Amino acid sequence: MDWRERITIEPGKRSGKPCVAGTRITVGDILSYLAAGETEETMLVAFPQLRREDIRAALAYAADDERHSRILAAE
């Protein structure tokens, strides 16, 4: 999955944090809910504008971001 199709970064939205396209839901919000034990199903009910693919895109974004951070730290 290419997270770039579903995750956007806009300077004026949520202080430039990466968000699900067309929403104000940040990647950090999604990760926090998952870390707290929420399931994809409960998140989809709580946020009807969210799609399962958005949650997966947020995870893919976080994985890329972490991988990129590791590469920079190694340099």
C-alpha contacts under 8 A as a table, 3 or more apart, distances in Angstrom:
res1	aa1	res2	aa2	distance
1	M	57	A	7.00
1	M	60	A	7.42
2	D	5	E	6.09
2	D	57	A	7.17
2	D	60	A	7.67
3	W	6	R	5.50
3	W	7	I	5.83
3	W	57	A	4.50
3	W	58	A	6.95
3	W	60	A	6.02
3	W	61	Y	5.83
4	R	7	I	5.33
4	R	8	T	6.94
4	R	57	A	7.93
6	R	20	V	5.78
6	R	21	A	5.34
6	R	53	E	7.98
6	R	54	D	6.17
6	R	57	A	6.37
7	I	18	P	6.27
7	I	19	C	5.47
7	I	20	V	4.65
7	I	21	A	5.28
7	I	54	D	7.68
7	I	57	A	6.87
7	I	58	A	7.04
7	I	61	Y	7.73
8	T	18	P	5.54
8	T	19	C	5.42
8	T	20	V	6.27
8	T	21	A	5.44
9	I	13	K	7.72
9	I	16	G	5.67
9	I	17	K	6.00
9	I	18	P	4.62
9	I	19	C	6.28
10	E	13	K	5.40
10	E	15	S	7.96
10	E	16	G	5.14
10	E	17	K	7.37
10	E	18	P	7.55
11	P	14	R	7.78
11	P	15	S	6.05
11	P	16	G	4.12
11	P	17	K	7.76
12	G	15	S	5.96
12	G	16	G	6.11
13	K	16	G	5.54
13	K	17	K	7.22
13	K	24	R	7.12
14	R	17	K	5.63
14	R	19	C	7.96
14	R	24	R	6.79
14	R	26	T	7.73
17	K	26	T	6.50
17	K	27	V	7.79
18	P	26	T	5.61
18	P	27	V	5.82
18	P	28	G	7.98
19	C	23	T	6.74
19	C	24	R	5.98
19	C	25	I	5.37
19	C	26	T	4.02
19	C	27	V	5.65
20	V	23	T	5.60
20	V	24	R	6.89
20	V	25	I	5.75
20	V	26	T	6.20
20	V	27	V	7.03
20	V	50	L	7.97
20	V	54	D	6.35
20	V	58	A	7.58
21	A	24	R	8.00
23	T	49	Q	7.52
25	I	29	D	6.35
25	I	30	I	7.42
26	T	29	D	5.03
26	T	30	I	6.54
27	V	30	I	5.21
27	V	31	L	6.20
27	V	58	A	5.13
27	V	59	L	7.76
27	V	61	Y	7.79
27	V	62	A	7.56
28	G	31	L	5.05
28	G	32	S	5.97
29	D	32	S	5.14
29	D	33	Y	6.26
30	I	33	Y	5.24
30	I	34	L	6.25
30	I	55	I	6.78
30	I	58	A	7.04
31	L	34	L	5.13
31	L	35	A	5.97
31	L	58	A	7.60
31	L	59	L	7.41
32	S	35	A	5.02
32	S	36	A	6.11
33	Y	36	A	5.11
33	Y	37	G	6.58
33	Y	38	E	5.42
33	Y	43	M	7.85
34	L	37	G	5.20
34	L	38	E	4.96
34	L	39	T	6.43
34	L	40	E	7.74
35	A	38	E	7.27
38	E	42	T	6.40
38	E	43	M	6.83
39	T	42	T	5.34
39	T	43	M	6.34
40	E	43	M	5.15
40	E	44	L	6.12
40	E	52	R	6.95
40	E	55	I	7.42
41	E	44	L	5.14
41	E	45	V	6.40
42	T	45	V	5.17
42	T	46	A	6.13
43	M	46	A	5.01
43	M	47	F	5.88
43	M	50	L	7.81
44	L	47	F	5.23
44	L	48	P	5.67
44	L	49	Q	7.80
44	L	50	L	5.84
44	L	51	R	6.53
44	L	52	R	7.21
45	V	48	P	5.69
47	F	50	L	5.51
48	P	51	R	7.68
50	L	54	D	6.31
50	L	55	I	7.66
51	R	54	D	5.14
51	R	55	I	6.81
52	R	55	I	5.28
52	R	56	R	6.48
53	E	56	R	5.03
53	E	57	A	5.98
54	D	57	A	4.94
54	D	58	A	6.15
55	I	58	A	5.10
55	I	59	L	6.42
56	R	59	L	5.07
56	R	60	A	6.18
57	A	60	A	4.93
57	A	61	Y	6.04
58	A	61	Y	5.05
58	A	62	A	6.21
59	L	62	A	5.09
59	L	63	A	6.16
60	A	63	A	5.05
60	A	64	D	6.18
61	Y	64	D	5.16
61	Y	65	D	6.05
62	A	65	D	4.98
62	A	66	E	6.06
63	A	66	E	5.16
63	A	67	R	6.08
64	D	67	R	5.03
64	D	68	H	6.01
65	D	68	H	5.11
65	D	69	S	6.16
66	E	69	S	5.04
66	E	70	R	6.27
67	R	70	R	5.17
67	R	71	I	6.38
68	H	71	I	5.15
68	H	72	L	6.31
69	S	72	L	5.16
69	S	73	A	6.15
70	R	73	A	5.08
70	R	74	A	6.24
71	I	74	A	5.19
71	I	75	E	6.56
72	L	75	E	5.34
